């Protein structure tokens, strides 16, 4: 039986840190709130053993950008330092997506630009879109 990682995660969603696996990849979500249609996340991480930084940088901007509805740009690539950073452009509320990847892991957060610096913010997402996002990561 081939169970998708996003579907496995959907079965565990509740406030707190939740984990799921499909036997190869694993996902960890920091859930602020959840109901039957949507969740509010602080952070989402997917581990994909065997993927390199180069493979992640080549694939994640398109697949995740499509799932998030916001184009992602590669900001920094430093395989010797262990990874890469991708970001969307800030929206009208001065919020943007940030993905940090080591190749084998990709971690998504939403950030808000403030006069005193930036702050991580929880982001709402439907369960359906979350399943799509996990598969894109």
NUVO-262679 format. One record per residue: y, x, z of N, C-alpha, C in turn; residue number from 1; residue in one letter. Coordinates in steps of 0.2 Angstrom, whole numbers, plus 2048, in hexadecimal, padded with zeros to 3 digits. Atoms other than C-alpha are relative to their C-alpha. Last residue first. Layout:
<atoms>
<atom <Y; X; Z>; <Y; X; Z>; <Y; X; Z>; NUM; a>,
...
</atoms>
This chain:
<atoms>
<atom <7FF; 7FA; 7FC>; <861; 82B; 7FF>; <7F9; 804; 7FF>; 137; x>,
<atom <7FC; 7FB; 804>; <860; 81E; 7F1>; <801; 806; 804>; 136; x>,
<atom <804; 7FE; 806>; <851; 815; 7FA>; <804; 805; 7FC>; 135; x>,
<atom <805; 7FC; 7FE>; <85B; 814; 80A>; <7FC; 803; 7FA>; 134; x>,
<atom <7FD; 7FA; 7FE>; <86A; 80D; 801>; <7FB; 805; 802>; 133; x>,
<atom <7FE; 7FD; 806>; <860; 7FF; 7F9>; <803; 807; 801>; 132; x>,
<atom <807; 7FE; 803>; <858; 7FA; 809>; <802; 804; 7FA>; 131; x>,
<atom <802; 7FB; 7FC>; <86A; 7FA; 811>; <7F9; 803; 7FD>; 130; x>,
<atom <7FD; 7FA; 802>; <870; 7EF; 803>; <7FE; 807; 804>; 129; x>,
<atom <802; 7FF; 807>; <863; 7E2; 807>; <803; 807; 7FD>; 128; x>,
<atom <806; 7FD; 800>; <867; 7E3; 819>; <7FD; 802; 7F9>; 127; x>,
<atom <805; 805; 800>; <879; 7E0; 816>; <7F9; 804; 801>; 126; x>,
<atom <803; 800; 807>; <885; 7EE; 81B>; <7FA; 7FB; 801>; 125; x>,
<atom <805; 805; 801>; <892; 7F0; 829>; <7FD; 800; 7F9>; 124; x>,
<atom <7FF; 803; 807>; <899; 801; 82C>; <7FB; 7FA; 800>; 123; x>,
<atom <806; 804; 802>; <89C; 809; 83D>; <802; 7FC; 7FA>; 122; x>,
<atom <7FF; 808; 7FE>; <8AB; 815; 83E>; <7F9; 7FD; 7FE>; 121; x>,
<atom <806; 804; 803>; <8AB; 828; 83F>; <801; 7F9; 802>; 120; x>,
<atom <805; 803; 7FB>; <8BC; 82F; 843>; <7FB; 7FC; 7FD>; 119; x>,
<atom <805; 805; 802>; <8C8; 83A; 83A>; <7FC; 7FE; 805>; 118; x>,
<atom <806; 7FE; 802>; <8D8; 843; 840>; <7FB; 7FB; 7FD>; 117; x>,
<atom <802; 7FB; 7FB>; <8E7; 83F; 84B>; <7F9; 804; 7FD>; 116; x>,
<atom <7FA; 7FA; 7FF>; <8F0; 836; 83D>; <7FD; 806; 804>; 115; x>,
<atom <7FB; 802; 7FB>; <8DF; 82C; 83A>; <805; 806; 800>; 114; x>,
<atom <7FB; 7FB; 7FF>; <8D3; 82D; 82B>; <806; 7FE; 804>; 113; x>,
<atom <7F9; 803; 801>; <8C4; 822; 82D>; <805; 806; 801>; 112; x>,
<atom <7FB; 7FD; 7FC>; <8B2; 828; 82A>; <807; 7FD; 7FF>; 111; x>,
<atom <7FA; 802; 803>; <8A2; 820; 825>; <805; 803; 805>; 110; x>,
<atom <7FB; 802; 7FB>; <892; 82A; 828>; <806; 7FD; 7FC>; 109; x>,
<atom <7FA; 804; 803>; <883; 82E; 81D>; <804; 7FD; 806>; 108; x>,
<atom <7FD; 804; 7FA>; <876; 83B; 821>; <806; 7FD; 7FE>; 107; x>,
<atom <7FA; 802; 802>; <86A; 843; 814>; <803; 7FB; 805>; 106; x>,
<atom <7FE; 805; 7FC>; <85B; 84E; 819>; <807; 7FE; 7FD>; 105; x>,
<atom <805; 804; 7FD>; <850; 859; 80F>; <802; 7FA; 804>; 104; x>,
<atom <805; 801; 805>; <85E; 85F; 804>; <7FB; 7FC; 803>; 103; x>,
<atom <803; 7FA; 800>; <869; 864; 813>; <7FB; 801; 7FA>; 102; x>,
<atom <807; 7FF; 802>; <874; 856; 80F>; <7FE; 807; 801>; 101; x>,
<atom <802; 7F9; 7FF>; <884; 84F; 817>; <7F9; 801; 7FE>; 100; x>,
<atom <807; 7FE; 7FF>; <88A; 83F; 810>; <800; 807; 801>; 99; x>,
<atom <801; 7F9; 800>; <89C; 838; 813>; <7F8; 801; 801>; 98; x>,
<atom <807; 7FE; 7FF>; <8A2; 827; 80F>; <800; 808; 800>; 97; x>,
<atom <804; 7FE; 805>; <8B5; 823; 810>; <7F9; 802; 802>; 96; x>,
<atom <807; 7FE; 7FE>; <8C2; 81A; 81A>; <7FC; 802; 7FA>; 95; x>,
<atom <800; 7F9; 7FF>; <8D5; 81A; 817>; <7F9; 802; 803>; 94; x>,
<atom <800; 800; 7F9>; <8D6; 807; 818>; <7FF; 807; 803>; 93; x>,
<atom <7F9; 802; 7FD>; <8DB; 807; 806>; <800; 800; 807>; 92; x>,
<atom <7FE; 807; 803>; <8CB; 811; 801>; <807; 7FE; 803>; 91; x>,
<atom <7FE; 805; 7FB>; <8C9; 824; 804>; <802; 7F9; 7FD>; 90; x>,
<atom <7F9; 800; 7FF>; <8C0; 82C; 7F6>; <802; 7FB; 805>; 89; x>,
<atom <7FC; 805; 804>; <8AD; 82E; 7F8>; <807; 801; 801>; 88; x>,
<atom <7FC; 805; 7FE>; <8A5; 83D; 7FF>; <803; 7FC; 7FB>; 87; x>,
<atom <7FE; 804; 805>; <897; 84A; 7FD>; <805; 7FB; 803>; 86; x>,
<atom <7FD; 806; 7FE>; <893; 859; 808>; <803; 7FC; 7FA>; 85; x>,
<atom <7FB; 802; 804>; <886; 866; 805>; <803; 7FA; 803>; 84; x>,
<atom <7FF; 807; 803>; <879; 870; 80D>; <806; 7FF; 7FC>; 83; x>,
<atom <805; 805; 7FE>; <871; 87E; 818>; <802; 7F9; 7FD>; 82; x>,
<atom <7FE; 802; 7FA>; <87E; 88C; 819>; <7FC; 7F9; 802>; 81; x>,
<atom <801; 7FB; 7FB>; <876; 895; 80B>; <801; 7FE; 807>; 80; x>,
<atom <807; 800; 7FE>; <875; 885; 801>; <7FE; 805; 805>; 79; x>,
<atom <801; 7FA; 7FD>; <888; 883; 802>; <7F8; 801; 802>; 78; x>,
<atom <807; 7FE; 800>; <88E; 875; 7F8>; <7FF; 807; 802>; 77; x>,
<atom <802; 7F9; 7FE>; <89E; 86D; 7FC>; <7F9; 800; 7FF>; 76; x>,
<atom <7FA; 7FD; 7FD>; <8A8; 85D; 7F6>; <7FE; 808; 802>; 75; x>,
<atom <803; 7FA; 7FC>; <89B; 855; 7EB>; <806; 804; 802>; 74; x>,
<atom <7FE; 7F9; 803>; <8A3; 845; 7E6>; <7FD; 805; 804>; 73; x>,
<atom <800; 7FB; 7FC>; <89C; 833; 7EA>; <801; 807; 7FC>; 72; x>,
<atom <802; 7F9; 803>; <8A1; 824; 7E0>; <800; 805; 805>; 71; x>,
<atom <7FB; 7FB; 800>; <8A2; 814; 7EA>; <7FE; 807; 7FE>; 70; x>,
<atom <7FB; 803; 804>; <897; 805; 7E9>; <806; 804; 800>; 69; x>,
<atom <7FA; 801; 7FC>; <88C; 80B; 7F7>; <806; 7FD; 7FD>; 68; x>,
<atom <802; 804; 7FB>; <87C; 80A; 7ED>; <806; 7FE; 805>; 67; x>,
<atom <801; 807; 803>; <884; 810; 7DD>; <7FE; 7FC; 806>; 66; x>,
<atom <7F9; 803; 803>; <88C; 81F; 7E6>; <7FF; 7F9; 7FE>; 65; x>,
<atom <7FD; 803; 7FA>; <87B; 822; 7EF>; <807; 7FD; 7FE>; 64; x>,
<atom <804; 805; 7FD>; <871; 824; 7DF>; <804; 7FD; 806>; 63; x>,
<atom <801; 806; 804>; <87F; 82D; 7D5>; <7FC; 7FA; 804>; 62; x>,
<atom <7FA; 803; 802>; <885; 839; 7E2>; <7FF; 7FA; 7FC>; 61; x>,
<atom <7FD; 805; 7FC>; <874; 83B; 7E9>; <806; 7FD; 7FE>; 60; x>,
<atom <801; 807; 800>; <86B; 842; 7DA>; <804; 7FC; 805>; 59; x>,
<atom <801; 802; 807>; <871; 854; 7D5>; <7FF; 7F8; 800>; 58; x>,
<atom <7FA; 800; 803>; <877; 858; 7E7>; <800; 7FD; 7F9>; 57; x>,
<atom <7FC; 805; 7FD>; <867; 853; 7EE>; <807; 7FF; 7FD>; 56; x>,
<atom <802; 806; 802>; <85D; 85D; 7E1>; <804; 7FA; 804>; 55; x>,
<atom <7FE; 801; 807>; <868; 86C; 7E4>; <7FD; 7F9; 7FE>; 54; x>,
<atom <7F9; 801; 800>; <866; 86B; 7F7>; <802; 7FE; 7F9>; 53; x>,
<atom <7FB; 7FB; 7FF>; <853; 86A; 7F5>; <807; 7FE; 800>; 52; x>,
<atom <7FA; 800; 804>; <847; 85C; 7F8>; <805; 805; 801>; 51; x>,
<atom <801; 7FC; 806>; <837; 861; 800>; <805; 7FF; 7FB>; 50; x>,
<atom <803; 7FA; 801>; <837; 854; 80E>; <7FF; 803; 7F9>; 49; x>,
<atom <805; 800; 806>; <842; 845; 80C>; <7FD; 807; 7FF>; 48; x>,
<atom <803; 7FA; 801>; <84B; 841; 81D>; <7FB; 800; 7FA>; 47; x>,
<atom <806; 801; 804>; <857; 832; 81C>; <7FD; 807; 7FF>; 46; x>,
<atom <803; 7F9; 803>; <865; 831; 828>; <7F9; 7FE; 7FD>; 45; x>,
<atom <806; 801; 803>; <871; 822; 82C>; <7FD; 807; 7FD>; 44; x>,
<atom <802; 7FA; 804>; <880; 822; 837>; <7F9; 7FE; 7FE>; 43; x>,
<atom <7FB; 7FA; 7FE>; <88B; 816; 841>; <7FE; 806; 7FC>; 42; x>,
<atom <803; 7FA; 7FF>; <883; 806; 839>; <805; 805; 802>; 41; x>,
<atom <7FB; 7FB; 7FF>; <887; 7F4; 83A>; <7FE; 806; 802>; 40; x>,
<atom <800; 7FB; 7FA>; <879; 7E9; 834>; <807; 803; 800>; 39; x>,
<atom <7FD; 7F9; 800>; <877; 7DA; 829>; <800; 804; 806>; 38; x>,
<atom <7FE; 7FE; 807>; <86E; 7CA; 825>; <803; 807; 7FF>; 37; x>,
<atom <805; 801; 805>; <863; 7C6; 834>; <802; 802; 7F9>; 36; x>,
<atom <802; 807; 800>; <86E; 7CE; 841>; <7FB; 7FF; 7FA>; 35; x>,
<atom <804; 803; 805>; <872; 7E0; 846>; <7FF; 7F9; 800>; 34; x>,
<atom <802; 807; 7FF>; <87E; 7EA; 850>; <7FC; 7FE; 7FA>; 33; x>,
<atom <7FC; 803; 7FB>; <883; 7FC; 853>; <7FF; 7F9; 801>; 32; x>,
<atom <7FE; 807; 801>; <874; 803; 84A>; <805; 7FE; 806>; 31; x>,
<atom <7FD; 802; 7F9>; <871; 816; 84A>; <804; 7F9; 7FE>; 30; x>,
<atom <7F9; 804; 800>; <865; 817; 83C>; <802; 7FF; 807>; 29; x>,
<atom <7FD; 801; 7F9>; <857; 824; 83A>; <806; 7FD; 7FF>; 28; x>,
<atom <7F9; 802; 7FF>; <84C; 825; 82A>; <802; 7FF; 807>; 27; x>,
<atom <7FE; 803; 7FA>; <83C; 82E; 826>; <807; 7FE; 800>; 26; x>,
<atom <7F9; 800; 7FE>; <834; 833; 815>; <801; 7FC; 807>; 25; x>,
<atom <7FD; 7F9; 802>; <822; 837; 813>; <807; 801; 802>; 24; x>,
<atom <806; 7FC; 800>; <817; 829; 81C>; <802; 807; 7FD>; 23; x>,
<atom <804; 803; 805>; <824; 81B; 818>; <7FA; 805; 7FF>; 22; x>,
<atom <803; 7FB; 805>; <82D; 81F; 828>; <7FC; 7FC; 7FB>; 21; x>,
<atom <805; 802; 804>; <839; 816; 834>; <7FD; 805; 7FC>; 20; x>,
<atom <803; 7FB; 805>; <845; 81A; 842>; <7FA; 7FC; 7FC>; 19; x>,
<atom <807; 802; 802>; <851; 810; 84D>; <7FE; 805; 7FB>; 18; x>,
<atom <802; 7FB; 806>; <860; 816; 857>; <7F9; 7FE; 7FF>; 17; x>,
<atom <803; 7F9; 7FD>; <868; 808; 861>; <7FE; 804; 7FA>; 16; x>,
<atom <7FB; 7FC; 7FE>; <86C; 7F5; 85C>; <7FC; 806; 804>; 15; x>,
<atom <7FE; 803; 7F9>; <85D; 7EE; 853>; <805; 805; 802>; 14; x>,
<atom <7F9; 800; 7FE>; <855; 7F1; 842>; <802; 7FC; 806>; 13; x>,
<atom <7FE; 7FD; 7FA>; <843; 7F5; 842>; <807; 7FF; 802>; 12; x>,
<atom <804; 803; 7FB>; <83C; 7EA; 834>; <802; 803; 807>; 11; x>,
<atom <7FE; 807; 7FF>; <84A; 7EF; 828>; <7FC; 7FD; 806>; 10; x>,
<atom <7FA; 800; 7FC>; <846; 801; 82A>; <802; 7F9; 802>; 9; x>,
<atom <803; 7FD; 7FA>; <834; 7FF; 823>; <806; 7FF; 805>; 8; x>,
<atom <803; 806; 7FE>; <83C; 7F5; 814>; <7FD; 801; 807>; 7; x>,
<atom <7FB; 805; 7FE>; <848; 803; 811>; <7FD; 7FA; 803>; 6; x>,
<atom <7FC; 7FE; 7FA>; <83A; 810; 811>; <805; 7FB; 803>; 5; x>,
<atom <7FA; 7FC; 801>; <830; 807; 804>; <803; 801; 807>; 4; x>,
<atom <7FA; 803; 7FC>; <81E; 802; 808>; <806; 804; 7FF>; 3; x>,
<atom <7FA; 7FC; 800>; <811; 807; 7FB>; <806; 7FD; 803>; 2; x>,
<atom <7FA; 804; 800>; <800; 800; 800>; <806; 804; 800>; 1; x>,
</atoms>
